[in-house]
Amino acid sequence: MTFVSGPVRVRVPATSANLGPGFDALGLALALHDDVSAEVTGAGCQVAVSGEGAGELPADESHLVVRAMRAAFDALGGQPAGLAVTAVNRIPQARGLGSSSAAIVAGIQLARGLVEGGTEQLDDAAALRLAAELEGHPDNVAPCLLGGFTIAWTEPTGARAVSLTPAAGVRPTVFVPTGRGLTSVARAALPPTVPHADAAFNAGRAALLVPALTSDPSLLFAATADRLHQDYRAAGLPSTAALVNGLRAAGVPAVVSGAGPSVLAFTPVPEGFAPGMEWTAWQLPIDVAGARVDRGTLGHAERDPVAAGRKS
């Protein structure tokens, strides 16, 4: 096992999962990025974080990027003597925009890039399986790794996914609140069983969402209706539920982003619509490239924790 000399860098996109009816299966990559670089050192582990999570996230082996790197190095056959990691984060933490998936994918991609022949030894399919194992489900890691609109599923051998190109008429706006949410809390609100009629309803809407996102955005409003998870979580996220309901009452196909509390609207919001003071609206193009790996340290623009003219 041979490590490359010098740093490797990766840019990973934010993601929105579920997309309404596609619980734990559908995801979308968004053009809001974390930039992370790493290099092999003689000893120890150093992590420097700026932007989102600075001063809160750990600066040692317990950082999620490092944990993902270690898992990938194990899969590749060995560990480096030391690591130095620099992360410039723009994806908000604990807002339903895939910050943990971005960290996991970044770590796996960095490890692959730091090993000679690493991308061949641990190919994209294996990287997806490992990322899903670390995250617990594939709906966020798939679009982060592959880009675009993804459909993910799990087989006995692990996670798999396909990436599709969204239609030009899909123009997402993300509403990000000041408060945070926890995926574990949101999952705890879900019942162990759901009515058969609701399951059938969601199966039809999730299937409809595929042509709606890829060829006919006029179908998006009907395709984003959900009975499987959003209503059960509404009591724990009253502001999120109110915003989704308000947008949909205005004719906007809107959903809870991931486990919340952010809200994703697939089409432009009517002029004059006021979400409230606690919400910041970001118009984010769809990222079709997914995680991108390069050699070298972060450039000046990548070190700036500002995206689309707004502080993250």
C-alpha positions as CSV (number, residue, x, y, z in Angstrom):
1,M,0.0,0.0,0.0
2,T,1.5,3.3,-1.1
3,F,0.3,6.7,0.0
4,V,0.6,9.7,-2.4
5,S,2.8,12.7,-1.4
6,G,1.1,16.0,-0.8
7,P,-2.5,16.9,-0.2
8,V,-5.7,15.7,-1.9
9,R,-8.9,17.8,-1.8
10,V,-12.5,17.0,-2.3
11,R,-15.6,19.2,-2.9
12,V,-18.9,17.6,-1.7
13,P,-22.4,18.9,-2.2
14,A,-25.3,19.4,0.2
15,T,-28.2,17.0,-0.3
16,S,-31.9,16.8,0.3
17,A,-33.4,13.4,0.9
18,N,-36.9,11.8,0.9
19,L,-38.2,14.5,-1.5
20,G,-41.7,13.9,-0.1
21,P,-42.8,10.4,-0.8
22,G,-39.4,8.8,-1.5
23,F,-38.6,8.0,2.2
24,D,-35.0,6.6,2.6
25,A,-34.8,6.2,-1.2
26,L,-34.8,9.5,-3.2
27,G,-32.2,12.3,-3.0
28,L,-31.1,15.4,-4.7
29,A,-27.6,17.0,-4.7
30,L,-27.6,20.8,-4.2
31,A,-24.9,23.4,-5.2
32,L,-23.8,24.2,-1.7
33,H,-20.5,22.7,-0.9
34,D,-18.0,21.7,1.8
35,D,-14.3,21.7,0.7
36,V,-12.0,19.4,2.5
37,S,-8.3,18.6,2.0
38,A,-6.1,16.0,3.6
39,E,-2.6,14.7,3.5
40,V,-0.6,11.9,5.1
41,T,1.8,13.0,7.8
42,G,4.4,11.3,10.0
43,A,2.3,11.0,13.1
44,G,-0.9,12.2,14.9
45,C,-4.1,13.6,13.6
46,Q,-4.9,17.3,13.1
47,V,-8.2,18.7,12.0
48,A,-8.9,22.4,11.2
49,V,-12.5,23.4,10.6
50,S,-13.8,26.8,9.5
51,G,-17.3,27.9,8.5
52,E,-20.2,25.8,9.7
53,G,-19.4,23.8,12.9
54,A,-16.2,25.7,13.6
55,G,-15.5,25.5,17.3
56,E,-18.1,22.8,17.8
57,L,-16.9,19.9,15.7
58,P,-14.0,17.8,17.1
59,A,-10.5,18.4,15.9
60,D,-9.2,14.9,16.4
61,E,-9.8,11.2,15.4
62,S,-13.5,11.5,16.4
63,H,-14.2,14.0,13.5
64,L,-16.6,12.3,11.1
65,V,-14.4,13.0,8.1
66,V,-11.5,11.2,9.8
67,R,-13.7,8.3,11.0
68,A,-14.8,7.8,7.4
69,M,-11.2,8.0,6.2
70,R,-10.1,5.4,8.7
71,A,-12.9,3.1,7.5
72,A,-11.9,3.5,3.9
73,F,-8.2,3.0,4.7
74,D,-9.2,-0.3,6.4
75,A,-11.0,-1.3,3.2
76,L,-8.0,-0.4,1.2
77,G,-5.6,-2.5,3.4
78,G,-3.8,-0.2,5.8
79,Q,-3.6,3.0,7.8
80,P,-1.2,6.0,7.4
81,A,1.0,7.1,10.2
82,G,-0.7,10.4,10.6
83,L,-3.2,12.8,9.0
84,A,-3.8,16.5,8.6
85,V,-7.3,17.5,7.5
86,T,-8.6,21.0,6.7
87,A,-12.4,21.5,6.3
88,V,-14.2,24.5,5.0
89,N,-17.9,23.9,5.8
90,R,-20.8,25.7,4.2
91,I,-23.5,23.0,4.6
92,P,-25.5,23.9,7.8
93,Q,-25.2,21.4,10.5
94,A,-28.2,19.4,11.7
95,R,-30.6,21.1,9.3
96,G,-31.7,18.3,7.0
97,L,-29.2,19.1,4.2
98,G,-26.9,16.2,4.5
99,S,-23.9,17.6,6.5
100,S,-23.1,14.2,8.0
101,S,-23.3,12.4,4.6
102,A,-21.0,15.1,3.1
103,A,-18.5,14.4,5.8
104,I,-18.7,10.7,5.2
105,V,-18.4,10.9,1.5
106,A,-15.5,13.5,1.8
107,G,-13.6,11.1,4.1
108,I,-14.0,8.1,1.8
109,Q,-13.0,10.1,-1.3
110,L,-10.0,11.6,0.4
111,A,-8.8,8.1,1.5
112,R,-9.3,6.8,-2.0
113,G,-7.3,9.7,-3.4
114,L,-4.5,9.4,-0.9
115,V,-3.7,5.8,-1.8
116,E,-2.0,5.0,-5.1
117,G,-4.6,3.1,-7.1
118,G,-7.2,3.7,-4.4
119,T,-10.1,4.6,-6.8
120,E,-9.6,1.3,-8.6
121,Q,-9.2,-0.8,-5.4
122,L,-12.3,0.8,-3.8
123,D,-14.5,1.7,-6.8
124,D,-17.6,3.9,-6.8
125,A,-19.9,1.0,-6.1
126,A,-17.8,0.0,-3.1
127,A,-17.5,3.6,-1.9
128,L,-21.3,3.9,-2.0
129,R,-21.7,0.7,0.0
130,L,-19.2,1.9,2.6
131,A,-20.8,5.3,2.9
132,A,-24.3,3.9,3.4
133,E,-23.0,1.5,6.1
134,L,-21.4,4.5,7.9
135,E,-24.5,6.7,7.5
136,G,-27.1,3.9,8.1
137,H,-29.1,4.5,4.9
138,P,-28.2,5.5,1.4
139,D,-30.6,8.3,0.5
140,N,-28.2,11.2,1.3
141,V,-24.8,9.6,0.5
142,A,-25.9,8.6,-3.0
143,P,-26.6,12.1,-4.3
144,C,-23.6,13.4,-2.5
145,L,-21.3,10.9,-4.2
146,L,-23.0,10.7,-7.6
147,G,-24.7,14.1,-8.0
148,G,-28.1,14.8,-9.6
149,F,-31.3,13.1,-8.7
150,T,-30.7,9.7,-7.2
151,I,-32.7,6.6,-6.5
152,A,-31.1,4.4,-3.9
153,W,-31.9,0.9,-2.6
154,T,-30.3,-1.8,-0.5
155,E,-29.6,-5.4,-1.5
156,P,-28.1,-8.2,0.6
157,T,-24.7,-7.1,-0.7
158,G,-25.2,-3.4,0.3
159,A,-26.5,-0.1,-1.1
160,R,-26.9,0.6,-4.7
161,A,-28.0,3.7,-6.6
162,V,-28.6,5.3,-10.0
163,S,-28.3,9.0,-10.8
164,L,-30.6,10.8,-13.2
165,T,-30.4,14.3,-14.7
166,P,-33.2,16.6,-13.4
167,A,-35.2,18.6,-15.9
168,A,-34.3,22.3,-16.5
169,G,-37.5,23.5,-14.9
170,V,-36.6,22.1,-11.5
171,R,-35.2,25.2,-9.6
172,P,-34.9,24.4,-5.9
173,T,-35.2,26.9,-3.1
174,V,-34.2,25.8,0.4
175,F,-35.6,27.5,3.5
176,V,-33.1,27.1,6.3
177,P,-34.2,27.9,9.9
178,T,-32.0,29.2,12.7
179,G,-32.8,26.2,14.9
180,R,-31.4,22.7,14.4
181,G,-33.0,19.2,14.3
182,L,-31.8,15.7,15.0
183,T,-32.4,12.8,12.6
184,S,-32.7,10.4,15.5
185,V,-35.5,12.4,17.1
186,A,-37.3,12.7,13.8
187,R,-37.0,8.9,13.2
188,A,-38.3,8.2,16.7
189,A,-41.6,10.0,15.8
190,L,-42.4,7.4,13.1
191,P,-44.8,4.6,13.9
192,P,-43.7,0.9,13.5
193,T,-46.5,0.3,10.9
194,V,-48.5,2.5,8.5
195,P,-51.9,1.8,6.9
196,H,-51.8,-0.1,3.6
197,A,-53.6,2.7,1.8
198,D,-50.9,5.2,2.8
199,A,-48.2,2.8,1.7
200,A,-49.9,2.4,-1.7
201,F,-50.4,6.2,-2.0
202,N,-46.7,6.8,-1.4
203,A,-45.6,4.1,-3.8
204,G,-47.6,5.8,-6.6
205,R,-46.3,9.3,-5.8
206,A,-42.7,8.2,-5.5
207,A,-43.0,6.6,-8.9
208,L,-44.6,9.7,-10.3
209,L,-41.8,11.8,-8.9
210,V,-39.2,10.2,-11.3
211,P,-40.8,11.6,-14.5
212,A,-41.8,14.8,-12.6
213,L,-38.1,15.6,-11.8
214,T,-36.6,14.4,-15.0
215,S,-39.0,15.3,-17.8
216,D,-42.2,17.0,-16.7
217,P,-42.0,19.4,-13.7
218,S,-45.7,20.2,-14.1
219,L,-46.3,16.9,-12.2
220,L,-44.2,18.0,-9.2
221,F,-47.0,19.2,-7.0
222,A,-48.9,15.9,-7.2
223,A,-45.7,13.9,-7.1
224,T,-44.4,15.4,-3.8
225,A,-47.5,14.5,-1.7
226,D,-46.6,12.3,1.2
227,R,-48.4,10.2,3.8
228,L,-45.5,8.1,5.1
229,H,-43.4,10.4,7.3
230,Q,-44.0,14.1,7.2
231,D,-47.3,14.2,9.1
232,Y,-46.0,12.0,11.9
233,R,-43.0,14.4,12.4
234,A,-45.1,17.6,12.2
235,A,-45.7,17.8,16.0
236,G,-42.0,17.9,16.6
237,L,-41.4,20.4,13.8
238,P,-44.4,22.8,13.9
239,S,-42.7,25.7,12.1
240,T,-41.4,23.3,9.4
241,A,-44.9,21.8,8.9
242,A,-46.5,25.2,8.8
243,L,-44.1,26.4,6.1
244,V,-44.6,23.3,4.0
245,N,-48.3,23.7,4.3
246,G,-48.2,27.4,3.5
247,L,-46.1,26.8,0.4
248,R,-48.3,24.0,-0.9
249,A,-51.4,26.2,-0.3
250,A,-49.7,28.7,-2.6
251,G,-49.3,26.0,-5.3
252,V,-45.6,25.3,-4.6
253,P,-44.4,21.7,-4.6
254,A,-42.6,21.8,-1.2
255,V,-41.4,19.1,1.2
256,V,-39.4,18.7,4.4
257,S,-35.8,18.4,3.5
258,G,-34.5,15.1,4.9
259,A,-35.5,14.8,8.5
260,G,-35.9,18.6,8.7
261,P,-36.1,21.2,9.9
262,S,-35.2,22.8,6.5
263,V,-37.8,22.9,3.7
264,L,-37.2,22.3,0.0
265,A,-39.3,23.9,-2.7
266,F,-38.9,22.5,-6.2
267,T,-40.1,25.6,-8.2
268,P,-39.9,29.3,-7.7
269,V,-41.9,30.8,-4.8
270,P,-44.6,33.3,-5.6
271,E,-43.4,36.9,-5.2
272,G,-44.5,38.3,-1.9
273,F,-44.6,35.0,-0.1
274,A,-43.2,35.6,3.4
275,P,-41.9,32.5,5.2
276,G,-41.1,34.3,8.5
277,M,-38.2,35.9,10.2
278,E,-36.6,32.6,11.3
279,W,-36.1,31.4,7.8
280,T,-33.4,32.1,5.3
281,A,-34.2,31.3,1.6
282,W,-31.4,30.0,-0.6
283,Q,-31.8,29.4,-4.3
284,L,-29.5,26.5,-5.0
285,P,-28.9,25.0,-8.4
286,I,-28.8,21.2,-8.6
287,D,-25.3,19.8,-8.4
288,V,-25.0,17.2,-11.2
289,A,-21.3,16.4,-10.6
290,G,-21.3,14.9,-7.1
291,A,-18.1,14.6,-5.0
292,R,-15.1,15.9,-7.0
293,V,-11.6,15.0,-6.0
294,D,-8.4,16.9,-7.0
295,R,-4.8,17.1,-6.0
296,G,-3.3,20.1,-4.1
297,T,-4.4,22.3,-1.2
298,L,-7.6,24.4,-1.1
299,G,-7.5,27.5,-3.2
300,H,-8.5,31.0,-2.0
301,A,-12.2,30.6,-3.1
302,E,-12.4,27.2,-1.5
303,R,-11.2,28.5,1.8
304,D,-13.9,31.2,1.9
305,P,-16.8,29.8,4.0
306,V,-19.3,31.9,2.0
307,A,-21.6,30.4,-0.7
308,A,-23.8,32.1,-3.3
309,G,-23.1,35.5,-1.7
310,R,-24.5,34.4,1.6
311,K,-22.8,33.3,4.8
312,S,-23.6,29.7,5.4
